[in-house]
Amino acid sequence: MPIVFLHCECGCSIHVYVSKERFFRLEINPLSWQEEYSEKVRSEKIEEAKRFAKRLGAVFIDSGDSDNISCPKCERVYSVFDLKK
């Protein structure tokens, strides 16, 4: 479960969940991708990531199907596909 730790220029710390299919879109051959998380396991991991972000004073964002996420503090927009860089 890829979670990207992003520090916005405004000083806001953001933890972004990106689905493995979207994050590794160039490295994964979709025809041979076997690993599947049950919805329960996925939701448990996301809840743990939310608690971790809260402990650190960060904002947690689930990117879902969106190609872009925005900083909740300054509204700067980041591309999900550029988060790997």
Buried (B, 14 or more C-beta within 10 A) or exposed (E): BBBBEBEBEEEBBBBBBBBBEBBEBEEBEEEEEEEEEEEEEBEEBBEEBBEEBEEEEBBBBBBEEEEEBBBEEEEEEBEBBEBEE
